[in-house]
Amino acid sequence: MRIGGLVEENSIERKLISLEGKTVEEIKFEITDLDNSLKVNYYGILPDLFKEGQGVIVEGLFKNNMNAFV
């Protein structure tokens, strides 16, 4: 699935985790269409232009049990 929207202000959380034996950065943030929002879990290195209030397009899977887009 591919979705787009704006990165919500004050929604970005970063931490290092172990994933498949490697240390990677987990970035959690929310995207919004200004009416609704959706949580996104991202693993890896973000593009240089990623920031709050910026438009993004993300591609991944919707995990119903996590209530988030991965």
C-alpha positions as CSV (number, residue, x, y, z in Angstrom):
1,M,0.0,0.0,0.0
2,R,1.2,3.5,-0.7
3,I,-0.1,6.5,1.3
4,G,0.7,10.2,1.5
5,G,0.2,13.1,3.8
6,L,2.0,15.6,6.0
7,V,4.3,14.6,8.9
8,E,2.5,15.7,12.0
9,E,4.2,18.3,14.2
10,N,5.7,16.8,17.4
11,S,5.0,13.2,16.3
12,I,8.5,12.0,15.5
13,E,10.1,9.5,17.9
14,R,13.5,7.8,17.3
15,K,15.3,5.0,19.0
16,L,17.9,2.3,18.1
17,I,16.7,-1.3,18.1
18,S,18.0,-4.7,17.2
19,L,16.3,-6.1,14.1
20,E,17.4,-9.4,12.5
21,G,20.8,-9.2,14.3
22,K,21.5,-5.6,13.2
23,T,21.2,-2.4,15.1
24,V,18.9,-0.1,13.1
25,E,17.0,3.1,13.9
26,E,13.3,2.8,14.4
27,I,11.4,6.0,13.6
28,K,7.8,6.4,14.6
29,F,5.7,9.3,13.3
30,E,2.2,10.2,12.2
31,I,1.0,11.4,8.9
32,T,-2.1,13.4,8.4
33,D,-4.4,14.7,5.7
34,L,-5.4,17.4,8.3
35,D,-8.6,15.5,9.1
36,N,-7.3,12.0,10.0
37,S,-3.9,10.7,11.0
38,L,-2.1,7.3,10.8
39,K,0.9,6.0,12.8
40,V,3.9,4.9,10.8
41,N,6.8,2.8,11.9
42,Y,9.9,3.2,9.8
43,Y,13.1,1.3,10.0
44,G,16.4,2.5,8.5
45,I,17.8,5.8,7.3
46,L,15.4,8.6,6.5
47,P,15.7,10.8,3.4
48,D,17.5,14.2,4.1
49,L,14.3,16.2,3.4
50,F,12.2,14.3,6.0
51,K,10.9,16.7,8.7
52,E,7.7,17.7,10.5
53,G,5.2,19.6,8.4
54,Q,6.7,18.1,5.2
55,G,4.7,16.1,2.7
56,V,5.7,12.4,2.4
57,I,4.7,9.3,0.5
58,V,5.3,6.0,2.3
59,E,5.0,2.5,1.0
60,G,4.5,-0.5,3.2
61,L,2.1,-2.8,4.9
62,F,-0.9,-2.0,7.2
63,K,-0.6,-4.1,10.3
64,N,-4.1,-4.3,11.8
65,N,-2.9,-5.8,15.1
66,M,-0.4,-2.9,15.5
67,N,-2.8,-0.2,14.3
68,A,0.1,1.2,12.4
69,F,1.6,1.4,8.9
70,V,5.0,-0.4,8.6
